Amino acid sequence: MGKKAVYPGSFDPITNGHIDILERSTRMFDRVVLAILGNPAKDSVFPLAGRLRMARESVGDMAGVTVETFQGLLVDFLVQQKADVIIRGIRAVSDFEYEFQMAMMNRRLNSRIETVYLMPSESYFYLSSHLVHEVASLNGDVTGLVPAGVQKILEGKYGPGKGRK
Ligand code: PNS
């Protein structure tokens, strides 16, 4: 059956940094489930259905990858998926504290599940969905930071980017 991992997140929207981590994880695992959080408590810019559509289109037919949504505890989703590894991307030191807390809490909730951290290409070290929204909403250029389909949707929402200076 091979080793299966879950790559969870808000993916609001999916960026090229996420795709980079996903590609790296497919080299380590036979199957990877990109899992989009649908908890109503967490505010998101795009609704779950939109985030799912953008992620599915961006992932395309990448071998071994499926895109799903989940509600509730992440560790419960892993059990349901028969997976025991969580993939997370880590960028700068500033990500560490939040990631450390999450990994420890998930371990407390289910000690059989491990979290594996992968570092994206340095070109995406500063990239986040939040910054993408901010730049796109101020008509800055997000070319190369998000998949082409996501860029189109951002332009539909905020208007076209002005291009790089
Ligand atoms: O992209 P994000 O917002 O950093 O992803 C955070 C995510 C979805 C991984 C995290 O919020 C999560 O796992 N939520 C599910 C609820 C849960 O299991 N909480 C306890 C573990 S800290």
Backbone and ligand atoms as CSV (ligand in chain L), in Angstrom:
chain,resi,resn,atom,element,x,y,z
A,1,MET,N,N,0.813,-1.214,0.000
A,1,MET,CA,C,0.000,0.000,0.000
A,1,MET,C,C,0.851,1.270,0.000
A,2,GLY,N,N,2.064,1.200,0.620
A,2,GLY,CA,C,2.967,2.358,0.596
A,2,GLY,C,C,2.645,3.358,1.673
A,3,LYS,N,N,3.587,4.264,1.858
A,3,LYS,CA,C,3.486,5.244,2.946
A,3,LYS,C,C,2.614,6.430,2.518
A,4,LYS,N,N,1.710,6.812,3.451
A,4,LYS,CA,C,0.768,7.893,3.132
A,4,LYS,C,C,0.928,9.049,4.127
A,5,ALA,N,N,0.929,10.270,3.621
A,5,ALA,CA,C,1.052,11.447,4.493
A,5,ALA,C,C,-0.076,12.421,4.188
A,6,VAL,N,N,-0.342,13.278,5.164
A,6,VAL,CA,C,-1.357,14.320,4.986
A,6,VAL,C,C,-0.664,15.681,5.088
A,7,TYR,N,N,-0.917,16.541,4.127
A,7,TYR,CA,C,-0.374,17.904,4.120
A,7,TYR,C,C,-1.549,18.855,4.382
A,8,PRO,N,N,-1.736,19.284,5.646
A,8,PRO,CA,C,-2.903,20.096,5.985
A,8,PRO,C,C,-2.628,21.594,5.937
A,9,GLY,N,N,-3.687,22.361,5.825
A,9,GLY,CA,C,-3.526,23.811,5.877
A,9,GLY,C,C,-4.824,24.504,5.521
A,10,SER,N,N,-4.777,25.838,5.562
A,10,SER,CA,C,-5.951,26.616,5.179
A,10,SER,C,C,-5.986,26.798,3.658
A,11,PHE,N,N,-4.818,26.882,3.035
A,11,PHE,CA,C,-4.700,27.026,1.580
A,11,PHE,C,C,-5.665,28.109,1.083
A,12,ASP,N,N,-5.483,29.323,1.600
A,12,ASP,CA,C,-6.438,30.419,1.384
A,12,ASP,C,C,-5.779,31.627,0.743
A,13,PRO,N,N,-5.304,31.550,-0.507
A,13,PRO,CA,C,-5.397,30.427,-1.421
A,13,PRO,C,C,-4.094,29.633,-1.434
A,14,ILE,N,N,-4.090,28.542,-2.194
A,14,ILE,CA,C,-2.863,27.759,-2.407
A,14,ILE,C,C,-1.845,28.637,-3.154
A,15,THR,N,N,-0.575,28.553,-2.744
A,15,THR,CA,C,0.482,29.353,-3.382
A,15,THR,C,C,1.521,28.408,-4.008
A,16,ASN,N,N,2.467,29.003,-4.720
A,16,ASN,CA,C,3.539,28.183,-5.293
A,16,ASN,C,C,4.438,27.608,-4.202
A,17,GLY,N,N,4.453,28.243,-3.029
A,17,GLY,CA,C,5.201,27.690,-1.889
A,17,GLY,C,C,4.570,26.371,-1.444
A,18,HIS,N,N,3.243,26.321,-1.403
A,18,HIS,CA,C,2.546,25.075,-1.049
A,18,HIS,C,C,2.825,23.989,-2.084
A,19,ILE,N,N,2.796,24.377,-3.359
A,19,ILE,CA,C,3.033,23.393,-4.433
A,19,ILE,C,C,4.461,22.836,-4.311
A,20,ASP,N,N,5.401,23.712,-3.972
A,20,ASP,CA,C,6.796,23.306,-3.793
A,20,ASP,C,C,6.901,22.242,-2.677
A,21,ILE,N,N,6.238,22.496,-1.552
A,21,ILE,CA,C,6.269,21.529,-0.436
A,21,ILE,C,C,5.595,20.223,-0.853
A,22,LEU,N,N,4.493,20.353,-1.574
A,22,LEU,CA,C,3.759,19.166,-2.024
A,22,LEU,C,C,4.650,18.305,-2.922
A,23,GLU,N,N,5.337,18.938,-3.856
A,23,GLU,CA,C,6.218,18.182,-4.761
A,23,GLU,C,C,7.324,17.480,-3.977
A,24,ARG,N,N,7.894,18.198,-3.002
A,24,ARG,CA,C,8.951,17.575,-2.192
A,24,ARG,C,C,8.391,16.375,-1.430
A,25,SER,N,N,7.173,16.518,-0.915
A,25,SER,CA,C,6.615,15.422,-0.110
A,25,SER,C,C,6.297,14.198,-0.967
A,26,THR,N,N,5.973,14.400,-2.242
A,26,THR,CA,C,5.678,13.230,-3.097
A,26,THR,C,C,6.949,12.418,-3.376
A,27,ARG,N,N,8.121,13.024,-3.162
A,27,ARG,CA,C,9.370,12.257,-3.345
A,27,ARG,C,C,9.636,11.379,-2.125
A,28,MET,N,N,8.959,11.679,-1.014
A,28,MET,CA,C,9.197,10.910,0.220
A,28,MET,C,C,8.072,9.935,0.535
A,29,PHE,N,N,6.882,10.214,0.011
A,29,PHE,CA,C,5.714,9.396,0.350
A,29,PHE,C,C,5.033,8.922,-0.935
A,30,ASP,N,N,4.420,7.726,-0.854
A,30,ASP,CA,C,3.758,7.189,-2.045
A,30,ASP,C,C,2.458,7.928,-2.337
A,31,ARG,N,N,1.761,8.282,-1.228
A,31,ARG,CA,C,0.498,8.999,-1.402
A,31,ARG,C,C,0.467,10.196,-0.457
A,32,VAL,N,N,0.029,11.326,-0.970
A,32,VAL,CA,C,-0.074,12.532,-0.141
A,32,VAL,C,C,-1.486,13.110,-0.319
A,33,VAL,N,N,-2.137,13.366,0.816
A,33,VAL,CA,C,-3.457,13.998,0.790
A,33,VAL,C,C,-3.288,15.454,1.191
A,34,LEU,N,N,-3.554,16.358,0.285
A,34,LEU,CA,C,-3.556,17.778,0.638
A,34,LEU,C,C,-4.924,18.037,1.273
A,35,ALA,N,N,-4.918,18.427,2.554
A,35,ALA,CA,C,-6.164,18.492,3.315
A,35,ALA,C,C,-6.465,19.930,3.710
A,36,ILE,N,N,-7.593,20.440,3.230
A,36,ILE,CA,C,-7.946,21.846,3.450
A,36,ILE,C,C,-8.900,21.952,4.632
A,37,LEU,N,N,-8.513,22.781,5.595
A,37,LEU,CA,C,-9.320,22.957,6.807
A,37,LEU,C,C,-10.619,23.689,6.500
A,38,GLY,N,N,-11.721,23.106,6.948
A,38,GLY,CA,C,-13.024,23.741,6.732
A,38,GLY,C,C,-13.687,24.169,8.017
A,39,ASN,N,N,-12.934,24.216,9.123
A,39,ASN,CA,C,-13.551,24.595,10.402
A,39,ASN,C,C,-14.163,25.980,10.317
A,40,PRO,N,N,-15.453,26.099,10.641
A,40,PRO,CA,C,-16.105,27.416,10.522
A,40,PRO,C,C,-15.504,28.462,11.445
A,41,ALA,N,N,-14.854,28.042,12.538
A,41,ALA,CA,C,-14.311,29.003,13.508
A,41,ALA,C,C,-13.172,29.831,12.914
A,42,LYS,N,N,-12.459,29.257,11.929
A,42,LYS,CA,C,-11.305,29.973,11.377
A,42,LYS,C,C,-11.751,30.836,10.191
A,43,ASP,N,N,-11.546,32.147,10.307
A,43,ASP,CA,C,-11.945,33.039,9.222
A,43,ASP,C,C,-11.094,32.777,7.992
A,44,SER,N,N,-11.736,32.734,6.836
A,44,SER,CA,C,-10.938,32.601,5.621
A,44,SER,C,C,-11.465,33.597,4.603
A,45,VAL,N,N,-10.604,33.999,3.681
A,45,VAL,CA,C,-11.017,34.955,2.657
A,45,VAL,C,C,-11.890,34.234,1.635
A,46,PHE,N,N,-11.385,33.091,1.142
A,46,PHE,CA,C,-12.158,32.317,0.168
A,46,PHE,C,C,-12.946,31.225,0.892
A,47,PRO,N,N,-14.187,30.977,0.464
A,47,PRO,CA,C,-14.943,29.885,1.079
A,47,PRO,C,C,-14.284,28.537,0.776
A,48,LEU,N,N,-14.641,27.543,1.560
A,48,LEU,CA,C,-14.018,26.227,1.412
A,48,LEU,C,C,-14.115,25.697,-0.023
A,49,ALA,N,N,-15.298,25.831,-0.627
A,49,ALA,CA,C,-15.492,25.295,-1.986
A,49,ALA,C,C,-14.523,25.953,-2.970
A,50,GLY,N,N,-14.291,27.245,-2.820
A,50,GLY,CA,C,-13.372,27.968,-3.704
A,50,GLY,C,C,-11.935,27.530,-3.476
A,51,ARG,N,N,-11.559,27.356,-2.202
A,51,ARG,CA,C,-10.190,26.917,-1.889
A,51,ARG,C,C,-9.951,25.512,-2.443
A,52,LEU,N,N,-10.986,24.664,-2.351
A,52,LEU,CA,C,-10.881,23.298,-2.865
A,52,LEU,C,C,-10.713,23.310,-4.384
A,53,ARG,N,N,-11.512,24.133,-5.066
A,53,ARG,CA,C,-11.448,24.203,-6.523
A,53,ARG,C,C,-10.066,24.691,-6.964
A,54,MET,N,N,-9.558,25.741,-6.312
A,54,MET,CA,C,-8.250,26.298,-6.694
A,54,MET,C,C,-7.142,25.271,-6.452
A,55,ALA,N,N,-7.226,24.563,-5.310
A,55,ALA,CA,C,-6.181,23.578,-4.994
A,55,ALA,C,C,-6.227,22.427,-5.987
A,56,ARG,N,N,-7.423,21.912,-6.283
A,56,ARG,CA,C,-7.549,20.781,-7.230
A,56,ARG,C,C,-7.008,21.173,-8.592
A,57,GLU,N,N,-7.358,22.389,-9.050
A,57,GLU,CA,C,-6.897,22.824,-10.373
A,57,GLU,C,C,-5.378,22.997,-10.376
A,58,SER,N,N,-4.833,23.521,-9.278
A,58,SER,CA,C,-3.389,23.789,-9.224
A,58,SER,C,C,-2.575,22.500,-9.125
A,59,VAL,N,N,-3.120,21.525,-8.412
A,59,VAL,CA,C,-2.398,20.258,-8.222
A,59,VAL,C,C,-2.461,19.428,-9.504
A,60,GLY,N,N,-3.564,19.565,-10.237
A,60,GLY,CA,C,-3.717,18.838,-11.501
A,60,GLY,C,C,-3.646,17.348,-11.268
A,61,ASP,N,N,-2.827,16.663,-12.080
A,61,ASP,CA,C,-2.761,15.204,-11.934
A,61,ASP,C,C,-1.409,14.761,-11.362
A,62,MET,N,N,-0.912,15.516,-10.395
A,62,MET,CA,C,0.359,15.161,-9.740
A,62,MET,C,C,0.236,13.744,-9.163
A,63,ALA,N,N,1.192,12.888,-9.525
A,63,ALA,CA,C,1.092,11.463,-9.151
A,63,ALA,C,C,1.025,11.275,-7.643
A,64,GLY,N,N,0.059,10.483,-7.199
A,64,GLY,CA,C,-0.046,10.112,-5.786
A,64,GLY,C,C,-0.732,11.150,-4.911
A,65,VAL,N,N,-1.180,12.267,-5.506
A,65,VAL,CA,C,-1.755,13.345,-4.691
A,65,VAL,C,C,-3.276,13.409,-4.849
A,66,THR,N,N,-3.971,13.528,-3.709
A,66,THR,CA,C,-5.406,13.818,-3.749
A,66,THR,C,C,-5.651,15.069,-2.899
A,67,VAL,N,N,-6.735,15.755,-3.190
A,67,VAL,CA,C,-7.078,16.966,-2.434
A,67,VAL,C,C,-8.420,16.737,-1.752
A,68,GLU,N,N,-8.443,16.920,-0.431
A,68,GLU,CA,C,-9.661,16.687,0.343
A,68,GLU,C,C,-9.882,17.868,1.278
A,69,THR,N,N,-11.063,17.914,1.900
A,69,THR,CA,C,-11.302,18.895,2.963
A,69,THR,C,C,-11.494,18.129,4.265
A,70,PHE,N,N,-11.274,18.814,5.391
A,70,PHE,CA,C,-11.545,18.161,6.669
A,70,PHE,C,C,-12.089,19.168,7.670
A,71,GLN,N,N,-12.825,18.623,8.639
A,71,GLN,CA,C,-13.369,19.425,9.739
A,71,GLN,C,C,-12.898,18.752,11.010
A,72,GLY,N,N,-12.836,19.489,12.086
A,72,GLY,CA,C,-12.504,18.873,13.371
A,72,GLY,C,C,-11.013,18.698,13.533
A,73,LEU,N,N,-10.644,17.725,14.356
A,73,LEU,CA,C,-9.222,17.545,14.670
A,73,LEU,C,C,-8.469,16.914,13.501
A,74,LEU,N,N,-7.276,17.459,13.270
A,74,LEU,CA,C,-6.427,16.928,12.202
A,74,LEU,C,C,-6.057,15.466,12.460
A,75,VAL,N,N,-5.726,15.140,13.717
A,75,VAL,CA,C,-5.299,13.756,14.002
A,75,VAL,C,C,-6.435,12.764,13.706
A,76,ASP,N,N,-7.685,13.184,13.906
A,76,ASP,CA,C,-8.817,12.301,13.595
A,76,ASP,C,C,-8.916,12.071,12.086
A,77,PHE,N,N,-8.627,13.130,11.337
A,77,PHE,CA,C,-8.640,12.992,9.870
A,77,PHE,C,C,-7.562,12.007,9.424
A,78,LEU,N,N,-6.384,12.074,10.082
A,78,LEU,CA,C,-5.313,11.138,9.700
A,78,LEU,C,C,-5.727,9.688,9.963
A,79,VAL,N,N,-6.364,9.456,11.098
A,79,VAL,CA,C,-6.803,8.089,11.428
A,79,VAL,C,C,-7.799,7.614,10.369
A,80,GLN,N,N,-8.727,8.500,10.051
A,80,GLN,CA,C,-9.745,8.176,9.035
A,80,GLN,C,C,-9.089,7.873,7.677
A,81,GLN,N,N,-8.005,8.564,7.372
A,81,GLN,CA,C,-7.294,8.379,6.097
A,81,GLN,C,C,-6.284,7.233,6.154
A,82,LYS,N,N,-6.112,6.615,7.321
A,82,LYS,CA,C,-5.093,5.573,7.534
A,82,LYS,C,C,-3.693,6.115,7.171
A,83,ALA,N,N,-3.412,7.322,7.661
A,83,ALA,CA,C,-2.101,7.951,7.449
A,83,ALA,C,C,-1.505,8.234,8.822
A,84,ASP,N,N,-0.164,8.256,8.921
A,84,ASP,CA,C,0.423,8.550,10.233
A,84,ASP,C,C,1.516,9.613,10.189
A,85,VAL,N,N,1.570,10.360,9.094
A,85,VAL,CA,C,2.546,11.451,8.992
A,85,VAL,C,C,1.842,12.736,8.549
A,86,ILE,N,N,2.151,13.813,9.281
A,86,ILE,CA,C,1.678,15.154,8.906
A,86,ILE,C,C,2.857,15.872,8.258
A,87,ILE,N,N,2.625,16.466,7.105
A,87,ILE,CA,C,3.659,17.283,6.446
A,87,ILE,C,C,3.347,18.748,6.718
A,88,ARG,N,N,4.355,19.503,7.111
A,88,ARG,CA,C,4.189,20.954,7.205
A,88,ARG,C,C,5.406,21.606,6.581
A,89,GLY,N,N,5.179,22.746,5.961
A,89,GLY,CA,C,6.292,23.520,5.429
A,89,GLY,C,C,6.755,24.470,6.514
A,90,ILE,N,N,8.054,24.704,6.576
A,90,ILE,CA,C,8.564,25.671,7.557
A,90,ILE,C,C,9.483,26.641,6.820
A,91,ARG,N,N,9.267,27.920,7.098
A,91,ARG,CA,C,10.056,28.928,6.380
A,91,ARG,C,C,11.081,29.517,7.341
A,92,ALA,N,N,10.813,30.662,7.868
A,92,ALA,CA,C,11.802,31.309,8.736
A,92,ALA,C,C,11.643,30.828,10.170
A,93,VAL,N,N,12.532,31.275,11.028
A,93,VAL,CA,C,12.497,30.920,12.452
A,93,VAL,C,C,11.137,31.301,13.056
A,94,SER,N,N,10.541,32.374,12.509
A,94,SER,CA,C,9.269,32.860,13.061
A,94,SER,C,C,8.154,31.811,12.972
A,95,ASP,N,N,8.250,30.866,12.039
A,95,ASP,CA,C,7.243,29.795,11.942
A,95,ASP,C,C,7.397,28.785,13.069
A,96,PHE,N,N,8.589,28.741,13.667
A,96,PHE,CA,C,8.927,27.605,14.517
A,96,PHE,C,C,8.011,27.443,15.726
A,97,GLU,N,N,7.736,28.548,16.422
A,97,GLU,CA,C,7.001,28.428,17.685
A,97,GLU,C,C,5.595,27.859,17.481
A,98,TYR,N,N,4.883,28.396,16.517
A,98,TYR,CA,C,3.529,27.929,16.196
A,98,TYR,C,C,3.575,26.462,15.759
A,99,GLU,N,N,4.548,26.143,14.910
A,99,GLU,CA,C,4.649,24.768,14.401
A,99,GLU,C,C,5.005,23.793,15.522
A,100,PHE,N,N,5.885,24.226,16.402
A,100,PHE,CA,C,6.305,23.375,17.525
A,100,PHE,C,C,5.094,23.076,18.424
A,101,GLN,N,N,4.315,24.122,18.711
A,101,GLN,CA,C,3.123,23.939,19.555
A,101,GLN,C,C,2.150,22.961,18.903
A,102,MET,N,N,1.928,23.151,17.595
A,102,MET,CA,C,0.976,22.265,16.906
A,102,MET,C,C,1.461,20.822,16.903
A,103,ALA,N,N,2.768,20.653,16.611
A,103,ALA,CA,C,3.313,19.285,16.552
A,103,ALA,C,C,3.182,18.597,17.911
A,104,MET,N,N,3.478,19.353,18.977
A,104,MET,CA,C,3.416,18.753,20.321
A,104,MET,C,C,1.968,18.439,20.713
A,105,MET,N,N,1.051,19.337,20.367
A,105,MET,CA,C,-0.360,19.094,20.693
A,105,MET,C,C,-0.873,17.880,19.916
A,106,ASN,N,N,-0.518,17.808,18.638
A,106,ASN,CA,C,-0.966,16.658,17.840
A,106,ASN,C,C,-0.370,15.361,18.374
A,107,ARG,N,N,0.867,15.422,18.855
A,107,ARG,CA,C,1.502,14.222,19.418
A,107,ARG,C,C,0.796,13.799,20.716
A,108,ARG,N,N,0.392,14.817,21.493
A,108,ARG,CA,C,-0.332,14.504,22.734
A,108,ARG,C,C,-1.689,13.859,22.411
A,109,LEU,N,N,-2.307,14.350,21.340
A,109,LEU,CA,C,-3.626,13.818,20.969
A,109,LEU,C,C,-3.530,12.418,20.363
A,110,ASN,N,N,-2.424,12.172,19.662
A,110,ASN,CA,C,-2.230,10.843,19.054
A,110,ASN,C,C,-0.729,10.595,18.898
A,111,SER,N,N,-0.179,9.777,19.788
A,111,SER,CA,C,1.283,9.609,19.840
A,111,SER,C,C,1.829,8.782,18.674
A,112,ARG,N,N,0.952,8.196,17.876
A,112,ARG,CA,C,1.451,7.406,16.733
A,112,ARG,C,C,1.655,8.271,15.482
A,113,ILE,N,N,1.236,9.522,15.579
A,113,ILE,CA,C,1.349,10.401,14.406
A,113,ILE,C,C,2.568,11.314,14.542
A,114,GLU,N,N,3.400,11.344,13.507
A,114,GLU,CA,C,4.594,12.198,13.506
A,114,GLU,C,C,4.389,13.370,12.548
A,115,THR,N,N,5.027,14.495,12.874
A,115,THR,CA,C,5.003,15.649,11.965
A,115,THR,C,C,6.376,15.781,11.320
A,116,VAL,N,N,6.369,15.906,9.996
A,116,VAL,CA,C,7.618,16.061,9.239
A,116,VAL,C,C,7.626,17.457,8.630
A,117,TYR,N,N,8.719,18.191,8.847
A,117,TYR,CA,C,8.825,19.553,8.312
A,117,TYR,C,C,9.719,19.584,7.086
A,118,LEU,N,N,9.254,20.272,6.055
A,118,LEU,CA,C,10.043,20.429,4.839
A,118,LEU,C,C,10.248,21.914,4.575
A,119,MET,N,N,11.406,22.255,4.051
A,119,MET,CA,C,11.677,23.659,3.725
A,119,MET,C,C,11.465,23.895,2.237
A,120,PRO,N,N,10.730,24.960,1.894
A,120,PRO,CA,C,10.521,25.255,0.476
A,120,PRO,C,C,11.781,25.837,-0.146
A,121,SER,N,N,11.756,25.944,-1.457
A,121,SER,CA,C,12.821,26.647,-2.177
A,121,SER,C,C,12.959,28.051,-1.593
A,122,GLU,N,N,14.189,28.576,-1.593
A,122,GLU,CA,C,14.402,29.903,-0.988
A,122,GLU,C,C,13.585,30.989,-1.707
A,123,SER,N,N,13.178,30.716,-2.951
A,123,SER,CA,C,12.367,31.742,-3.641
A,123,SER,C,C,11.010,31.932,-2.983
A,124,TYR,N,N,10.601,30.982,-2.140
A,124,TYR,CA,C,9.287,31.106,-1.501
A,124,TYR,C,C,9.388,31.323,0.004
A,125,PHE,N,N,10.559,31.654,0.474
A,125,PHE,CA,C,10.768,31.751,1.921
A,125,PHE,C,C,9.933,32.837,2.589
A,126,TYR,N,N,9.610,33.868,1.855
A,126,TYR,CA,C,8.869,35.013,2.423
A,126,TYR,C,C,7.387,34.944,2.054
A,127,LEU,N,N,7.000,33.912,1.318
A,127,LEU,CA,C,5.660,33.867,0.729
A,127,LEU,C,C,4.617,33.324,1.700
A,128,SER,N,N,3.462,33.985,1.774
A,128,SER,CA,C,2.349,33.453,2.555
A,128,SER,C,C,1.047,33.838,1.851
A,129,SER,N,N,-0.006,33.075,2.105
A,129,SER,CA,C,-1.314,33.372,1.498
A,129,SER,C,C,-1.762,34.763,1.916
A,130,HIS,N,N,-1.470,35.099,3.179
A,130,HIS,CA,C,-1.883,36.400,3.710
A,130,HIS,C,C,-1.244,37.547,2.899
A,131,LEU,N,N,0.073,37.425,2.642
A,131,LEU,CA,C,0.763,38.480,1.873
A,131,LEU,C,C,0.267,38.530,0.434
A,132,VAL,N,N,-0.048,37.357,-0.117
A,132,VAL,CA,C,-0.569,37.312,-1.488
A,132,VAL,C,C,-1.866,38.119,-1.563
A,133,HIS,N,N,-2.757,37.922,-0.587
A,133,HIS,CA,C,-4.007,38.692,-0.561
A,133,HIS,C,C,-3.728,40.179,-0.450
A,134,GLU,N,N,-2.806,40.517,0.445
A,134,GLU,CA,C,-2.535,41.935,0.669
A,134,GLU,C,C,-2.020,42.586,-0.615
A,135,VAL,N,N,-1.053,41.926,-1.252
A,135,VAL,CA,C,-0.460,42.496,-2.463
A,135,VAL,C,C,-1.511,42.572,-3.585
A,136,ALA,N,N,-2.257,41.458,-3.776
A,136,ALA,CA,C,-3.263,41.437,-4.857
A,136,ALA,C,C,-4.353,42.483,-4.605
A,137,SER,N,N,-4.740,42.661,-3.346
A,137,SER,CA,C,-5.823,43.610,-3.046
A,137,SER,C,C,-5.376,45.055,-3.271
A,138,LEU,N,N,-4.051,45.276,-3.281
A,138,LEU,CA,C,-3.522,46.626,-3.546
A,138,LEU,C,C,-3.009,46.727,-4.983
A,139,ASN,N,N,-3.469,45.759,-5.812
A,139,ASN,CA,C,-3.131,45.701,-7.245
A,139,ASN,C,C,-1.647,45.549,-7.532
A,140,GLY,N,N,-0.936,44.889,-6.604
A,140,GLY,CA,C,0.453,44.526,-6.872
A,140,GLY,C,C,0.486,43.245,-7.692
A,141,ASP,N,N,1.635,42.935,-8.240
A,141,ASP,CA,C,1.780,41.794,-9.144
A,141,ASP,C,C,2.140,40.528,-8.367
A,142,VAL,N,N,1.340,39.481,-8.503
A,142,VAL,CA,C,1.629,38.231,-7.799
A,142,VAL,C,C,2.076,37.125,-8.772
A,143,THR,N,N,2.487,37.530,-9.972
A,143,THR,CA,C,2.958,36.559,-10.958
A,143,THR,C,C,4.106,35.736,-10.378
A,144,GLY,N,N,4.012,34.426,-10.523
A,144,GLY,CA,C,5.090,33.540,-10.049
A,144,GLY,C,C,4.945,33.149,-8.583
A,145,LEU,N,N,4.027,33.804,-7.879
A,145,LEU,CA,C,3.839,33.476,-6.456
A,145,LEU,C,C,2.694,32.497,-6.248
A,146,VAL,N,N,1.759,32.503,-7.188
A,146,VAL,CA,C,0.608,31.591,-7.105
A,146,VAL,C,C,0.427,30.930,-8.474
A,147,PRO,N,N,-0.229,29.761,-8.517
A,147,PRO,CA,C,-0.505,29.148,-9.817
A,147,PRO,C,C,-1.355,30.092,-10.686
A,148,ALA,N,N,-1.234,29.928,-12.014
A,148,ALA,CA,C,-1.895,30.853,-12.955
A,148,ALA,C,C,-3.404,30.951,-12.705
A,149,GLY,N,N,-4.051,29.815,-12.425
A,149,GLY,CA,C,-5.507,29.827,-12.199
A,149,GLY,C,C,-5.879,30.634,-10.964
A,150,VAL,N,N,-5.038,30.551,-9.932
A,150,VAL,CA,C,-5.286,31.301,-8.690
A,150,VAL,C,C,-5.105,32.798,-8.965
A,151,GLN,N,N,-4.087,33.126,-9.750
A,151,GLN,CA,C,-3.842,34.542,-10.083
A,151,GLN,C,C,-5.062,35.139,-10.791
A,152,LYS,N,N,-5.641,34.331,-11.699
A,152,LYS,CA,C,-6.814,34.805,-12.435
A,152,LYS,C,C,-7.973,35.094,-11.468
A,153,ILE,N,N,-8.156,34.190,-10.508
A,153,ILE,CA,C,-9.249,34.371,-9.537
A,153,ILE,C,C,-8.995,35.596,-8.652
A,154,LEU,N,N,-7.728,35.795,-8.262
A,154,LEU,CA,C,-7.386,36.977,-7.457
A,154,LEU,C,C,-7.645,38.254,-8.256
A,155,GLU,N,N,-7.302,38.201,-9.549
A,155,GLU,CA,C,-7.524,39.391,-10.392
A,155,GLU,C,C,-9.012,39.661,-10.566
A,156,GLY,N,N,-9.806,38.564,-10.626
A,156,GLY,CA,C,-11.260,38.719,-10.718
A,156,GLY,C,C,-11.809,39.371,-9.456
A,157,LYS,N,N,-11.189,39.054,-8.330
A,157,LYS,CA,C,-11.676,39.580,-7.049
A,157,LYS,C,C,-11.201,41.023,-6.817
A,158,TYR,N,N,-9.914,41.261,-7.106
A,158,TYR,CA,C,-9.313,42.541,-6.724
A,158,TYR,C,C,-8.984,43.466,-7.893
A,159,GLY,N,N,-9.076,42.944,-9.120
A,159,GLY,CA,C,-8.629,43.734,-10.271
A,159,GLY,C,C,-7.216,43.314,-10.655
A,160,PRO,N,N,-6.787,43.672,-11.887
A,160,PRO,CA,C,-5.486,43.218,-12.373
A,160,PRO,C,C,-4.312,43.837,-11.625
A,161,GLY,N,N,-3.213,43.060,-11.512
A,161,GLY,CA,C,-1.993,43.588,-10.918
A,161,GLY,C,C,-1.343,44.574,-11.878
A,162,LYS,N,N,-0.578,45.497,-11.334
A,162,LYS,CA,C,0.012,46.546,-12.183
A,162,LYS,C,C,1.327,46.136,-12.837
A,163,GLY,N,N,1.788,44.927,-12.513
A,163,GLY,CA,C,3.055,44.489,-13.098
A,163,GLY,C,C,4.203,44.900,-12.195
A,164,ARG,N,N,5.361,44.221,-12.399
A,164,ARG,CA,C,6.508,44.506,-11.526
A,164,ARG,C,C,7.234,45.737,-11.997
A,165,LYS,N,N,7.740,46.472,-11.025
A,165,LYS,CA,C,8.472,47.709,-11.381
A,165,LYS,C,C,9.915,47.353,-11.720
L,1,PNS,O1,O,-2.331,26.869,6.914
L,1,PNS,P1,P,-2.532,26.944,8.385
L,1,PNS,O2,O,-3.676,27.880,8.711
L,1,PNS,O3,O,-1.271,27.298,9.144
L,1,PNS,O4,O,-2.959,25.463,8.874
L,1,PNS,C1,C,-3.304,25.214,10.196
L,1,PNS,C2,C,-3.913,23.801,10.372
L,1,PNS,C3,C,-5.089,23.604,9.423
L,1,PNS,C4,C,-2.874,22.771,10.087
L,1,PNS,C5,C,-4.372,23.710,11.849
L,1,PNS,O5,O,-5.164,24.835,12.161
L,1,PNS,C6,C,-5.182,22.446,12.152
L,1,PNS,O6,O,-4.682,21.351,12.087
L,1,PNS,N1,N,-6.479,22.622,12.486
L,1,PNS,C7,C,-7.379,21.531,12.801
L,1,PNS,C8,C,-7.799,21.553,14.249
L,1,PNS,C9,C,-6.836,20.792,15.129
L,1,PNS,O7,O,-6.560,19.639,14.917
L,1,PNS,N2,N,-6.307,21.483,16.163
L,1,PNS,C10,C,-5.415,20.890,17.141
L,1,PNS,C11,C,-3.990,20.757,16.648
L,1,PNS,S1,S,-3.022,22.152,16.980
